[in-house]
Amino acid sequence: MTIRPFGLALACLLFATATAGSAGSARPSTAQRGSLDATLAAYIRGDTAIIARTFTRPREFEERRHEFERWLSSWDRGKALVLLEMARVASSVAPRYTLVMANVGRTYIDRASGGDQASPETAAFVQTWHEAAAGLLQLASDPWQVEAYLSDVIGETSSDPSNRLTGRLRLARAVAQERRCWDARPALEQASPEVEALAKAAGMVVPDDRDGLAKAGRAAKVRNHLACLGEALTRLEVAGRDETRVEASVRAGWILFQSGRFQEALDRLEVGTPPDDRDVAFWLALFRGRALDALGRTSDSAAAYRSALALVPTAQSAGIGLVLALTRLGRPAEADTRARALRAAGAAGADPWSHYMSGDHRLVDGWLTHMRAVLR
């Protein structure tokens, strides 16, 4: 029996993540094989929660691996969307299957949607599908998964793959690099100047070699980090087009701040008000506060933090910045009031900084809603 290329691709994708124990599970029964059709029918009727009810454990993803070649035949937007919903559910209940399901959907789209997506409507649907898939992968802590997926989307590796991506996919590639830099920042192994100052004010002894590394090794880490940030900045320059222009500039400002280029960071953050994106507007105000503070413009820094808090009053990141700024301005009573309000709100309060490194994951639900509307 000849295995068709799509079937071989699916087998490789799905078996690559299967555990040794589950690899020997029995092939689903005929009744089980009809389950994906029933799931699709219910989903199209408006039962959007059926995927989450059906796929509650890793085992459900594994047991249905034999169904896909038969089920994914001719092009059907509903089937593509069900695969995306499965990737979304997997990110919560079976994270190792998120990339698997994203790749199953990508392979299906490449094979079944017709050349360059056949029609403008299909092409737009596919682009949003890829953006949502990348957003789901950005939730994970491994930016290499995002890179791998985007490389597969463009079909082959390239010395400059960003030029072969569109819209928010270029930004997703930049954020993957930004995430790598953040995870490898030297400050993870040494106290920041702010922490050192607070420690000294509390009477603690801060040793000269705080991180325990030899000075040469520490200097190498700093150089490597700056090089990483430089690559992230280059990617953000490429991503700063069309609808991603403002967010790319805000992220570039934060990269420049981390590089110690405070005035350049502030200049880059002069981008106006982000259109219809509260998170980006918050990040813009927060990063302006940090840059202004670093430049010694404490009053302006406090105003920027207040702007951030006007958008999200519970945000710890901006709230702590404002408390420190008020303390530097000699307004301890107001700083104390703010600090008490922060403690009362608790760490569970909304703070857009908490999902900054998750990139477009915050937009996935909206994209799914838009694609569902296309089915009706």
C-alpha positions as CSV (number, residue, x, y, z in Angstrom):
1,M,0.0,0.0,0.0
2,T,1.4,3.4,-1.0
3,I,1.3,6.1,1.7
4,R,0.3,9.5,0.2
5,P,2.6,12.4,1.0
6,F,0.1,14.1,3.2
7,G,-0.5,11.0,5.2
8,L,3.2,10.5,5.7
9,A,3.6,14.1,6.9
10,L,0.7,13.7,9.4
11,A,2.3,10.4,10.6
12,C,5.6,12.1,11.2
13,L,4.0,15.1,12.9
14,L,1.8,13.2,15.3
15,F,4.0,10.2,16.1
16,A,7.0,12.6,16.9
17,T,5.3,13.7,20.1
18,A,3.6,10.5,21.1
19,T,4.9,8.8,24.2
20,A,6.1,5.2,24.1
21,G,3.2,4.0,26.1
22,S,0.5,5.7,23.9
23,A,2.1,4.7,20.6
24,G,0.7,1.2,20.9
25,S,-2.9,2.3,21.5
26,A,-5.5,0.7,19.4
27,R,-6.9,2.2,16.2
28,P,-10.2,4.0,16.9
29,S,-13.5,2.2,16.1
30,T,-15.7,3.1,13.2
31,A,-18.0,5.0,15.6
32,Q,-15.0,6.9,16.9
33,R,-13.9,7.8,13.3
34,G,-17.1,9.6,12.8
35,S,-16.5,11.8,15.8
36,L,-14.6,14.6,13.9
37,D,-17.5,15.0,11.5
38,A,-19.9,15.2,14.3
39,T,-17.7,17.7,16.1
40,L,-17.4,19.8,13.0
41,A,-21.1,19.9,12.4
42,A,-21.8,20.9,16.0
43,Y,-19.1,23.6,15.8
44,I,-20.5,25.1,12.7
45,R,-24.0,25.2,14.3
46,G,-22.5,27.4,17.0
47,D,-21.3,25.0,19.7
48,T,-17.8,26.6,19.9
49,A,-17.1,24.9,23.2
50,I,-17.4,21.4,21.8
51,I,-13.6,21.2,21.2
52,A,-12.8,21.9,24.8
53,R,-15.4,19.3,25.9
54,T,-14.1,16.7,23.6
55,F,-10.3,17.1,24.0
56,T,-9.7,17.2,27.7
57,R,-6.5,15.1,28.0
58,P,-3.4,14.4,25.9
59,R,-4.9,10.9,25.2
60,E,-7.7,12.4,23.1
61,F,-5.3,14.0,20.8
62,E,-3.3,10.8,20.5
63,E,-6.3,8.5,19.9
64,R,-7.5,10.6,17.0
65,R,-4.2,10.6,15.1
66,H,-5.4,7.9,12.7
67,E,-8.5,9.9,11.6
68,F,-6.9,12.9,10.1
69,E,-5.8,11.6,6.7
70,R,-9.3,10.4,5.9
71,W,-11.0,13.4,7.4
72,L,-8.7,16.1,5.9
73,S,-9.5,15.6,2.2
74,S,-10.9,18.5,0.2
75,W,-10.6,22.1,1.4
76,D,-13.0,23.1,4.1
77,R,-12.6,26.3,6.2
78,G,-14.5,24.6,9.0
79,K,-12.0,21.8,9.2
80,A,-9.1,24.2,9.2
81,L,-10.7,26.1,12.0
82,V,-11.4,23.0,14.1
83,L,-7.7,22.1,13.8
84,L,-6.9,25.6,15.1
85,E,-9.3,25.3,18.0
86,M,-7.7,21.9,18.8
87,A,-4.3,23.7,19.0
88,R,-5.8,26.3,21.3
89,V,-7.3,23.7,23.6
90,A,-4.0,21.7,23.5
91,S,-2.1,24.8,24.8
92,S,-4.0,24.3,28.0
93,V,-4.5,20.6,28.4
94,A,-1.7,19.0,26.3
95,P,0.9,21.7,25.5
96,R,3.2,19.3,23.5
97,Y,0.4,19.0,21.0
98,T,0.0,22.7,20.3
99,L,2.8,22.7,17.7
100,V,1.7,19.3,16.4
101,M,-1.9,20.5,15.7
102,A,-0.6,23.8,14.3
103,N,1.5,21.9,11.9
104,V,-1.3,19.5,11.0
105,G,-3.4,22.5,10.1
106,R,-0.6,24.2,8.2
107,T,0.0,21.0,6.2
108,Y,-3.7,20.7,5.4
109,I,-3.9,24.3,4.3
110,D,-0.8,24.0,2.1
111,R,-2.2,20.8,0.4
112,A,-5.9,21.5,0.2
113,S,-6.5,25.3,-0.1
114,G,-5.4,25.6,-3.7
115,G,-2.2,27.1,-4.9
116,D,-1.8,30.6,-3.6
117,Q,-5.0,30.1,-1.7
118,A,-7.2,30.2,-4.8
119,S,-9.3,33.3,-3.9
120,P,-8.7,36.6,-2.0
121,E,-11.2,35.4,0.6
122,T,-9.4,32.1,1.2
123,A,-6.0,33.9,1.2
124,A,-7.2,36.3,3.9
125,F,-8.6,33.4,5.9
126,V,-5.3,31.5,5.7
127,Q,-3.3,34.5,6.7
128,T,-5.4,35.0,9.8
129,W,-5.2,31.3,10.5
130,H,-1.4,31.4,10.5
131,E,-1.3,34.6,12.6
132,A,-3.6,32.8,15.2
133,A,-1.4,29.7,15.1
134,A,1.7,31.7,15.7
135,G,-0.1,33.6,18.6
136,L,-0.9,30.2,20.2
137,L,2.7,29.2,20.0
138,Q,3.9,32.5,21.5
139,L,2.1,31.5,24.8
140,A,4.7,28.8,25.3
141,S,8.1,29.6,26.9
142,D,10.0,28.2,23.8
143,P,10.5,30.9,21.1
144,W,12.2,28.3,18.9
145,Q,8.8,26.7,18.3
146,V,7.6,30.0,16.8
147,E,10.7,30.2,14.6
148,A,10.2,26.6,13.4
149,Y,6.5,27.2,12.6
150,L,7.3,30.4,10.6
151,S,10.0,28.6,8.7
152,D,7.5,26.0,7.7
153,V,5.0,28.6,6.7
154,I,7.4,30.2,4.2
155,G,8.3,26.7,2.8
156,E,12.0,26.8,3.2
157,T,14.7,28.5,5.2
158,S,16.1,31.8,4.0
159,S,18.8,34.3,5.0
160,D,16.1,36.9,5.3
161,P,12.8,35.0,5.9
162,S,11.1,38.1,7.3
163,N,10.7,39.4,3.8
164,R,8.6,36.4,2.9
165,L,6.2,36.8,5.8
166,T,3.4,39.2,6.0
167,G,1.7,41.4,8.6
168,R,1.9,40.2,12.2
169,L,4.0,37.2,11.3
170,R,7.0,39.4,10.9
171,L,6.3,40.8,14.3
172,A,5.9,37.3,15.8
173,R,9.4,36.5,14.5
174,A,10.8,39.7,16.1
175,V,9.1,38.8,19.4
176,A,10.6,35.3,19.3
177,Q,14.0,37.0,19.3
178,E,13.0,39.4,22.0
179,R,11.9,36.5,24.1
180,R,15.2,34.8,23.7
181,C,17.0,38.0,24.8
182,W,14.7,38.4,27.8
183,D,15.2,34.8,29.0
184,A,19.0,35.2,28.8
185,R,19.4,38.7,30.2
186,P,22.4,39.0,32.6
187,A,20.1,40.6,35.2
188,L,18.8,37.1,36.0
189,E,22.1,36.4,37.6
190,Q,22.9,39.8,39.1
191,A,21.1,42.5,40.9
192,S,19.8,45.4,38.9
193,P,20.9,48.9,40.0
194,E,17.4,49.5,41.5
195,V,17.6,46.3,43.5
196,E,21.1,47.2,44.7
197,A,20.0,50.7,45.8
198,L,17.1,49.3,47.8
199,A,19.3,46.6,49.4
200,K,21.8,49.3,50.5
201,A,19.1,51.5,51.8
202,A,17.9,48.6,53.9
203,G,21.3,48.2,55.4
204,M,22.3,45.0,53.5
205,V,25.9,44.4,52.4
206,V,26.1,44.1,48.7
207,P,29.3,42.3,47.6
208,D,31.2,43.6,44.6
209,D,30.9,40.4,42.7
210,R,27.2,39.9,43.2
211,D,26.6,37.1,40.7
212,G,29.6,35.1,41.7
213,L,30.9,35.1,38.1
214,A,34.4,36.1,37.1
215,K,34.4,39.6,35.7
216,A,35.5,38.4,32.2
217,G,32.6,35.9,32.1
218,R,30.2,38.5,33.2
219,A,31.4,41.0,30.6
220,A,31.0,38.3,27.9
221,K,27.4,37.7,29.0
222,V,26.7,41.4,28.7
223,R,28.2,41.6,25.2
224,N,26.2,38.5,24.1
225,H,23.0,40.1,25.5
226,L,23.6,43.3,23.7
227,A,24.2,41.4,20.4
228,C,20.9,39.5,21.0
229,L,19.1,42.8,21.6
230,G,20.6,44.2,18.4
231,E,19.2,41.3,16.4
232,A,15.8,41.9,18.0
233,L,15.9,45.5,17.1
234,T,16.8,44.6,13.5
235,R,13.8,42.3,13.3
236,L,11.5,45.0,14.8
237,E,12.7,47.4,12.2
238,V,11.5,45.0,9.5
239,A,8.2,44.3,11.4
240,G,7.5,48.0,11.7
241,R,5.2,48.2,8.7
242,D,1.5,48.7,8.2
243,E,-0.7,47.6,11.1
244,T,2.2,46.5,13.2
245,R,4.1,49.9,13.0
246,V,3.1,51.3,16.4
247,E,3.6,48.0,18.4
248,A,7.0,47.4,16.7
249,S,8.1,50.9,17.7
250,V,7.0,50.4,21.3
251,R,8.9,47.1,21.5
252,A,11.9,48.7,19.8
253,G,11.8,51.4,22.5
254,W,11.9,48.8,25.2
255,I,14.9,47.1,23.5
256,L,16.8,50.4,23.3
257,F,16.0,51.0,27.0
258,Q,17.5,47.6,27.9
259,S,20.5,48.4,25.8
260,G,21.1,51.5,28.0
261,R,20.2,53.9,25.1
262,F,17.6,55.8,27.1
263,Q,17.2,59.0,25.0
264,E,17.0,56.9,21.8
265,A,14.4,54.7,23.6
266,L,12.3,57.8,24.5
267,D,12.6,59.1,20.9
268,R,11.4,55.8,19.5
269,L,8.4,55.8,21.9
270,E,7.1,59.1,20.3
271,V,4.6,57.3,18.1
272,G,1.3,58.7,19.1
273,T,-1.7,56.8,20.5
274,P,-1.9,53.1,19.4
275,P,-5.2,52.5,17.5
276,D,-7.7,50.4,19.4
277,D,-5.1,48.4,21.4
278,R,-5.1,49.1,25.1
279,D,-2.2,46.7,25.8
280,V,0.1,48.5,23.4
281,A,-1.0,51.9,24.8
282,F,-0.2,50.6,28.3
283,W,3.2,49.3,27.3
284,L,4.0,52.7,25.6
285,A,3.2,54.6,28.8
286,L,5.0,52.1,31.0
287,F,8.2,52.2,28.9
288,R,8.1,56.0,28.6
289,G,8.0,56.1,32.4
290,R,11.1,53.8,32.6
291,A,13.0,55.8,30.0
292,L,12.1,59.2,31.6
293,D,13.1,57.9,35.0
294,A,16.5,56.7,33.7
295,L,17.1,60.2,32.2
296,G,16.4,61.8,35.6
297,R,13.1,63.3,34.5
298,T,11.2,62.1,37.6
299,S,8.1,64.3,37.3
300,D,7.6,63.4,33.7
301,S,8.2,59.7,34.6
302,A,5.4,59.9,37.3
303,A,3.1,61.4,34.7
304,A,3.8,58.5,32.3
305,Y,3.1,56.0,35.0
306,R,-0.2,57.7,35.8
307,S,-1.2,57.5,32.2
308,A,-0.5,53.7,32.3
309,L,-2.6,53.4,35.4
310,A,-5.4,55.4,33.9
311,L,-5.6,52.5,31.3
312,V,-5.2,49.7,33.8
313,P,-5.6,50.8,37.5
314,T,-4.5,47.4,38.9
315,A,-1.2,47.1,37.0
316,Q,1.6,46.4,39.5
317,S,4.3,47.3,37.0
318,A,3.2,50.9,36.5
319,G,2.0,51.2,40.1
320,I,5.5,50.3,41.5
321,G,7.1,52.7,39.1
322,L,4.8,55.5,40.3
323,V,5.5,54.7,44.0
324,L,9.3,54.9,43.4
325,A,8.9,58.1,41.4
326,L,6.8,59.7,44.1
327,T,9.4,58.7,46.7
328,R,12.1,60.3,44.7
329,L,10.0,63.5,44.4
330,G,9.8,63.7,48.2
331,R,6.1,62.8,48.4
332,P,6.2,59.9,50.9
333,A,2.5,60.2,52.0
334,E,1.2,59.9,48.4
335,A,3.7,57.1,47.7
336,D,2.5,55.2,50.8
337,T,-1.1,55.6,49.7
338,R,-0.3,54.2,46.3
339,A,1.7,51.3,47.8
340,R,-1.2,50.4,50.0
341,A,-3.6,50.4,47.1
342,L,-1.3,48.1,45.2
343,R,-1.1,45.7,48.1
344,A,-4.9,45.7,48.4
345,A,-5.3,44.9,44.6
346,G,-2.9,42.0,44.9
347,A,-0.9,40.3,42.3
348,A,-4.0,38.9,40.6
349,G,-5.0,42.3,39.3
350,A,-4.8,42.9,35.5
351,D,-1.4,44.0,34.2
352,P,-0.6,44.0,30.5
353,W,3.1,43.7,31.3
354,S,2.4,40.1,32.5
355,H,1.7,39.0,28.9
356,Y,4.1,41.3,27.0
357,M,6.4,38.4,26.1
358,S,3.4,36.3,24.8
359,G,3.1,38.6,21.8
360,D,0.0,38.0,19.8
361,H,-1.5,35.4,22.1
362,R,-3.8,38.2,23.4
363,L,-5.3,38.5,20.0
364,V,-6.1,34.9,19.3
365,D,-9.7,34.9,20.7
366,G,-10.6,37.9,18.5
367,W,-9.2,36.2,15.4
368,L,-11.1,33.0,16.1
369,T,-14.3,35.0,16.5
370,H,-13.7,36.6,13.1
371,M,-12.9,33.3,11.4
372,R,-16.0,31.7,12.9
373,A,-18.2,34.5,11.4
374,V,-16.8,33.6,8.0
375,L,-18.3,30.1,8.3
376,R,-21.8,31.4,8.7
